[in-house]
Amino acid sequence: MILNISMFNLLFLVLVIPISFLLEGIRRKLMARMQNRIGPPIWQPFYDVIKLFEKGESDSSANENIIFRAVPLLYFIITFSLFLFIPFPIVSFHLDFILFIYIFILSGALYIILGVVSNSPYGYIGSMRDISLMLCYEIVFAIVIFTFVTFTNIQSLADFNEMWMILKLPIASACLFMITLVETRITPYDTVEAYTEIIGSAETEFSGKGLAFFEISKNLKLAFFVFLTTLLFFGFKDLITFSIFSLIMLFVLVFTEATTCRYRMDQTLNILIIVLFFAILELIRINFMTW
């Protein structure tokens, strides 16, 4: 195992939470402007989380369950640990992408547990939806990561230095973008949370510190996918260029959210099955034909 403990990497890891808040604030502002609204200030996510930490816990009967109280913190820790690998890796070792995929799947599993233990029908329905979709999108994510790793012939994510992979692996890149929409709950694939149907799913019964950790984790998940897609699609690692293309990816995600409507659960599942097929096709293709 190699620890890349440079000042820059450590500083980024320390600042990744406020950076994720800033990206969420920009997302809200862009969404508002696209809908011809003024929108909240960019700093609003900071105010939201601070206020949640000052609030008391929920009076829900589920609050008596120790798992209900512990899972939001675990969800935050696991989601935060994804940044040990990308975009500026601190931990690297042979075949570290396998652990990376495992941690990613564990993060999704903890989200499902959040809904199940919330003692809320909305949370339970959201978790059941996520389980159904997870059978597709987690597999697609793993296949896409393996596709990028196989194509670039690397043994560690820290060794990734290819540029403009979006042109070399267009199908895998499109599949990863679809998974990004599902994981960040962006329309048309926000079926799991669906505020107009199940009022946010897992977070319905949470309040105070539990909801604060939940919101921080959601912001981190958005930042994670913005950074991951920027790194794999374009490959830039210098800070300025990477930041510019990260903002471009964020704009694309917001534009997608502002211009699409939600698919039904069955529609989302059918599309993800098609995405799974193309992800497998791309993994097979790179062994016989490249461009």
Secondary structure, DSSP 8 states (H G I E B T S, - for coil): -EE---HHHHHHHHHHHHHHHHHHHHHHHHHHHHTT-----TTHHHHHHHHHHHS-----GGGGSHHHHHHHHHHHHHHHHGGGTSSS-SEE-TTHHHHHHHHHHHHHHHHHHHHHTTT-HHHHHHHHHHHHHHHHHHHHHHHHHHHHHHHHT-SSGGG-----HHHHSHHHHHHHHHHHHHHTT-TTS-TTT-HHHHTTGGGGG--HHHHHHHHHHHHHHHHHHHHHHHHHHH---SHHHHHHHHHHHHHHHHHHHHH-----HHHHHHHHHHHHHHHHHHHHHTTT---
